[in-house]
Amino acid sequence: MGAGHTHPLHVHEHSRTHHLPAHVKVVATLTTAGLVATAPRDDVIAFAGAAVVLAAVARASRVPGRFLVSRLAVTAPFLIAALLLPFVASGPRVDVVGVPLAVEGLWGALGLVSRTLLGATASLLLVATTEVPALLRGLERLRVPPVLTQIAATMLRYLEVIVGEVGRQRRAMTARGYDPRWLWQLGPLTAGLGVLFVRAYERGERVHAAMLARGFTGRMPVLVAERPATAADWAVAMAVPGLVAVARTVGAVVGGAEAWA
């Protein structure tokens, strides 16, 4: 386990975004996500502006659109819930292709879909342009408790081991004729998950004992030299939430003007 590790969300490129310090990108991403999350649900200009800004960041970072779309599939449950809002919400209704939909539900669906997709895209761009060790080190520089970053680092390192255990268990059960099709056939599967938990717990104890035997003092060693963040780095990174803030301001001004018209 001493070799370097990559994760399936990282895109190996050499863009300006990739070379920005991790903690700078974390601050920019959190600020952008906060601006999107707190935008009014009917602020179409703010959501459209944020989408254009994030698309420009993805292009500048050389992150393929297909990569982002495939990873955004994890937001499907939230999108499905949003699509149900126009049907279940109360209040005035409007006919859309002959189907009566609640106006409040339509605005609620727009807000939920926009916030979910834009927030997830910003997070994906962060992890796509930042390797895991650098990201964890950046969180430490932002004063995140070291115990949390150590747990995350260990979890990410041994996630592949756990996934491999699950695959071997499944192949062994299939070789013995186990092919569950009904709910009452899940007994062996739950028993296997229990065994997997016990094995993972015991492996964690052995790994921790080995780390202590090798002089572990409570902090992970820094294996890659880090350069300090410059004013130019902060300017480039914070330009993203800055442009999103401009879009929100324009949306607020236009919305206010329409309200007074």
Buried (B, 14 or more C-beta within 10 A) or exposed (E): EEEEBEEEBBBEEEBEBBEBBBBBBBBBBBBBBEBBEEBBBBBBBBBEBBBEBBEEBBEEBBBEEEBBEEBBEEBEEBBEEBEEBBEEBEEEBEEEEEEEBBEBBBBBBBBBBBBBBBBBBBBBBBBBBBBBBBBBBBBBBEEBEBEEBBEBBBEBEBEEEBEEBEEEBEEEBEEEEEEEEEEEEEEEBEEBEEEBEEBEEEBEEEBEEEBEEEEBEEEBEEEEEEEEBEEEBBEBBBEBBBBBBEBBEBBBEEBEEEEEE
